[in-house]
Amino acid sequence: MLSRPSSLPAALPVLALACLGTAFHLPAAWAQSKSGGGGIYTCVTPDGRRLTSDRWIAECNSREQRVLNSDGSLRTVLPPAMSPEEKAANEARERRAAAERAAQQDAIRRDRNLLQRYRNEAAHQAAREAALDDVNKATQMSERRLQELAAERKPLLDEAEFYKGKTLPAKLKQQLAENEAAADAQRLLIENQKAELVRVNKLYDTELGRLKRLWAGAAPGSLD
């Protein structure tokens, strides 16, 4: 029973140190509680002042800011805030990078679709012939229609012979004009179909060149 009081002086230094430690951590604990556990911001201003806060320090916008945990250990380092010009340039870089990533994904999807659609050159050639056949059929239809219009025009021209040197009847004149307009439309269609043949062949030539490289082992999306 007498030994208990004699142990108090030995315990006092430990108690004092504990109190001192608690006091030492009070500012950090206060900052953490105020910021909701968001950390302690610290930085050195351009004129050499060291500032501490529980949030981003506006005076240090142009300086890096260190974010500390409540025990004083480093959580992260935040870079200086960007100027409006730097921010605009950074956003432009991010947009370009996003566009490049999207283009790359599109290229990968396109190449994979090509490989799934065409397992070999024979399959690709069959698809080319089918596409050309559609255009050739459309051209043949236009050519037949031209022949029909020419046949329809012949009796109109024969009738117009009776009116040489005279004014054509309004109905006959209108029939001749309509026939010629329809023939012009068919001739234009034939020219467009010829151009379509060239376009389709060029498309399949380009595809075949790409497919040959993919069949040889090139990774989808890696080709120019």
Protein Blocks (a to p, Z undefined) as FASTA:
>chain_A
ZZmmmmmmmmmmmmmmmmmmmmmmmmmmmmmmmnnonapaddddfkopacddfbdcfklm
mpccddddfkopafbdcdddddfklmmmmmmmmmmmmmmmmmmmmmmmmmmmmmmmmmbf
klmmmmmmmmmmmmmmmmmmmmmmmmmmmmmmmmmmmmmmmmgoiacdfklmmmmmmmmm
mmmmmmmmmmmmmmmmmmmmmmmmmmmmmmmmmmnopaehiaZZ
